[in-house]
Amino acid sequence: MHQEVLKLEGREIFQRFKNFPEFYLAGGTALALQIGHRISIDFDLFSKKDIPSNFLNKVEKIFRDKKLEVIVNNSEQLSLNVSKTKVDFVKYSFPLIFKPIKFQCVNILKIPEIAAMKAYTLGRRGTLKDYIDLYFLLGEKHISLKKIIEIAQKKYKEKFDPRLFLEQLIYLDDIEDIEIQFLRGKITKIKLQKFFEKEIKNLSGNSS
């Protein structure tokens, strides 16, 4: 695992997630730990179960030495800042396709399923980080575009629209610029768009 993608505070927080075995780490941080492409400063943890009404009490005990700022607290989600690090515990009802791997006793979603989640997100509220993550996933051959679509269809059924995903993949005009700390060279929006256009062209060519 690429622990260098986490800052010192992030590493310390990560180690405590072993106290939440019902959750698995997903999103950009789970991906960065596995492929080491960018610094990641927040944590997204998911579970099929509702967030218990007393869950905040457990979190406060686990992070008793940290300053906590609660942003959202309900049965669907607990979002808070642990010191200055954003942590989200989320109820996520979609099924797991692959069994998560473990690192330091923390459940981490596998790369192919992270890719499928990114594809699903892109059709809803995608951010520049999602595009960057998909760029490295595809560009470094961790997974193919065809495989991403297959897994997303299996995971999300009719809620995933492959056509919408591919349309969003090459439409970056309204994507907000945010600072991203790359570990393998900066990627621009223009480079992203050209890369994804080529990927889609290759996908269409292979399927014809």
C-alpha positions as CSV (number, residue, x, y, z in Angstrom):
1,M,0.0,0.0,0.0
2,H,1.1,3.5,-0.8
3,Q,1.0,5.1,2.6
4,E,2.8,8.2,1.2
5,V,-0.5,9.4,-0.2
6,L,-1.7,10.1,3.4
7,K,-0.3,13.0,5.4
8,L,0.8,12.2,9.0
9,E,-2.5,13.2,10.5
10,G,-4.3,11.1,7.9
11,R,-2.2,8.0,8.7
12,E,-3.0,8.3,12.3
13,I,-6.7,8.6,11.6
14,F,-6.7,5.7,9.1
15,Q,-5.3,3.3,11.7
16,R,-8.3,3.9,13.9
17,F,-10.8,2.7,11.3
18,K,-10.0,-0.8,12.4
19,N,-12.5,-0.1,15.2
20,F,-15.3,0.1,12.6
21,P,-15.2,-3.4,11.0
22,E,-18.7,-3.0,9.6
23,F,-17.4,-0.3,7.2
24,Y,-15.1,-0.4,4.2
25,L,-13.0,2.5,2.9
26,A,-13.9,3.5,-0.7
27,G,-13.4,6.5,-2.9
28,G,-10.3,8.4,-3.9
29,T,-8.3,7.6,-0.7
30,A,-8.9,3.8,-1.1
31,L,-7.7,4.1,-4.7
32,A,-4.7,6.3,-3.9
33,L,-3.5,3.8,-1.2
34,Q,-3.5,1.1,-3.9
35,I,-2.1,2.9,-6.9
36,G,-0.2,5.9,-5.3
37,H,-1.3,8.5,-7.9
38,R,-2.2,11.5,-5.7
39,I,-2.3,12.8,-2.2
40,S,-5.7,12.2,-0.6
41,I,-6.9,14.1,2.5
42,D,-10.4,12.7,3.2
43,F,-12.0,9.4,4.0
44,D,-15.2,7.8,2.7
45,L,-16.4,4.8,4.6
46,F,-19.5,2.8,3.6
47,S,-21.7,0.2,5.2
48,K,-25.0,-1.5,4.1
49,K,-26.5,-0.9,7.5
50,D,-28.1,2.2,8.9
51,I,-25.9,4.5,11.0
52,P,-26.9,3.7,14.6
53,S,-28.3,6.5,16.7
54,N,-25.5,6.2,19.2
55,F,-22.8,5.9,16.5
56,L,-21.4,9.4,17.2
57,N,-20.7,8.3,20.8
58,K,-18.5,5.5,19.5
59,V,-16.7,7.9,17.1
60,E,-16.1,10.4,19.9
61,K,-14.5,7.7,22.0
62,I,-12.2,6.4,19.2
63,F,-11.1,9.9,18.4
64,R,-11.2,11.3,22.0
65,D,-7.9,13.1,21.6
66,K,-9.0,14.9,18.4
67,K,-11.1,18.0,17.8
68,L,-14.4,16.9,16.2
69,E,-16.7,19.0,14.2
70,V,-20.0,17.3,13.2
71,I,-21.4,18.3,9.8
72,V,-24.2,15.7,9.3
73,N,-25.6,13.2,11.7
74,N,-28.5,11.0,10.8
75,S,-29.3,7.3,10.0
76,E,-27.9,7.7,6.4
77,Q,-24.7,9.5,7.1
78,L,-22.3,10.8,9.7
79,S,-20.0,13.4,8.3
80,L,-17.4,15.2,10.5
81,N,-14.0,16.8,10.5
82,V,-11.5,15.0,12.7
83,S,-9.1,17.7,13.4
84,K,-8.9,19.1,9.9
85,T,-9.6,15.8,8.1
86,K,-13.0,15.2,6.5
87,V,-14.4,11.7,7.4
88,D,-17.8,10.4,6.1
89,F,-19.5,7.3,7.4
90,V,-22.3,6.5,4.9
91,K,-25.1,3.9,4.5
92,Y,-24.7,2.5,1.0
93,S,-27.3,0.0,0.0
94,F,-25.7,-1.2,-3.2
95,P,-24.2,-4.7,-3.0
96,L,-20.5,-5.4,-2.8
97,I,-19.3,-7.2,-6.0
98,F,-15.8,-8.1,-4.6
99,K,-14.8,-8.9,-1.1
100,P,-12.7,-5.9,0.3
101,I,-9.1,-6.4,1.0
102,K,-7.6,-5.6,4.5
103,F,-4.7,-3.3,5.3
104,Q,-3.8,-2.6,8.9
105,C,-7.1,-4.4,9.8
106,V,-9.1,-1.8,7.8
107,N,-11.5,-3.0,5.0
108,I,-10.6,-1.4,1.7
109,L,-12.6,-1.7,-1.5
110,K,-10.8,-3.4,-4.4
111,I,-9.7,-1.3,-7.5
112,P,-12.3,-2.6,-10.0
113,E,-15.2,-1.8,-7.7
114,I,-13.8,1.7,-6.9
115,A,-13.7,2.3,-10.6
116,A,-17.4,1.2,-11.0
117,M,-18.4,3.6,-8.2
118,K,-16.5,6.4,-9.9
119,A,-18.4,5.7,-13.1
120,Y,-21.7,5.8,-11.3
121,T,-20.8,9.0,-9.5
122,L,-19.8,10.7,-12.8
123,G,-23.4,10.6,-14.0
124,R,-24.6,12.3,-10.8
125,R,-22.2,14.7,-9.1
126,G,-18.7,14.0,-10.5
127,T,-15.8,16.1,-9.5
128,L,-12.4,16.7,-11.0
129,K,-10.9,14.1,-8.6
130,D,-13.2,11.5,-10.1
131,Y,-12.0,12.3,-13.6
132,I,-8.4,12.2,-12.4
133,D,-8.9,8.9,-10.7
134,L,-10.5,7.3,-13.8
135,Y,-7.6,8.7,-15.9
136,F,-5.0,6.9,-13.9
137,L,-7.1,3.7,-13.6
138,L,-7.4,3.5,-17.4
139,G,-4.1,5.1,-18.4
140,E,-2.1,2.7,-16.2
141,K,-4.1,-0.3,-17.3
142,H,-5.5,-1.1,-13.9
143,I,-8.8,-1.8,-15.6
144,S,-10.5,-1.3,-19.0
145,L,-13.4,1.0,-19.8
146,K,-15.4,-2.0,-20.9
147,K,-14.8,-3.8,-17.6
148,I,-15.8,-0.7,-15.6
149,I,-19.1,-0.6,-17.4
150,E,-19.7,-4.3,-16.8
151,I,-19.0,-4.1,-13.1
152,A,-21.1,-0.9,-12.7
153,Q,-24.1,-2.6,-14.5
154,K,-23.8,-5.6,-12.2
155,K,-23.6,-3.4,-9.1
156,Y,-26.2,-0.7,-9.9
157,K,-28.5,-2.5,-12.3
158,E,-30.8,-0.1,-14.1
159,K,-29.6,2.8,-12.0
160,F,-26.4,2.9,-14.0
161,D,-26.7,4.3,-17.5
162,P,-23.6,3.5,-19.6
163,R,-24.4,6.1,-22.3
164,L,-24.8,8.8,-19.7
165,F,-21.5,7.8,-18.1
166,L,-19.6,8.0,-21.5
167,E,-21.2,11.3,-22.3
168,Q,-20.1,12.7,-18.9
169,L,-16.6,11.3,-19.3
170,I,-15.8,13.7,-22.1
171,Y,-17.8,16.7,-20.8
172,L,-15.6,18.6,-18.4
173,D,-16.8,22.2,-19.1
174,D,-18.7,22.6,-15.9
175,I,-16.3,20.7,-13.7
176,E,-14.9,23.0,-11.0
177,D,-11.1,23.4,-10.9
178,I,-9.7,22.2,-7.5
179,E,-6.2,21.8,-6.3
180,I,-4.9,18.3,-6.6
181,Q,-1.5,17.1,-5.3
182,F,-0.3,14.8,-8.0
183,L,2.5,12.2,-7.3
184,R,3.1,11.5,-11.0
185,G,2.9,14.8,-12.9
186,K,0.0,17.2,-13.3
187,I,-2.9,16.3,-15.5
188,T,-4.9,19.1,-17.2
189,K,-8.5,19.1,-18.2
190,I,-7.6,19.3,-21.9
191,K,-5.4,16.2,-21.5
192,L,-8.2,14.4,-19.6
193,Q,-10.7,15.2,-22.4
194,K,-8.4,14.0,-25.2
195,F,-7.6,10.8,-23.3
196,F,-11.2,9.9,-22.6
197,E,-12.2,10.7,-26.2
198,K,-9.6,8.2,-27.3
199,E,-10.7,5.6,-24.8
200,I,-14.3,5.9,-25.9
201,K,-13.3,5.7,-29.6
202,N,-11.3,2.5,-28.8
203,L,-14.3,1.0,-26.9
204,S,-16.6,1.8,-29.9
205,G,-14.2,0.3,-32.3
206,N,-13.8,-2.9,-30.3
207,S,-17.5,-3.4,-29.9
208,S,-18.4,-2.8,-33.6
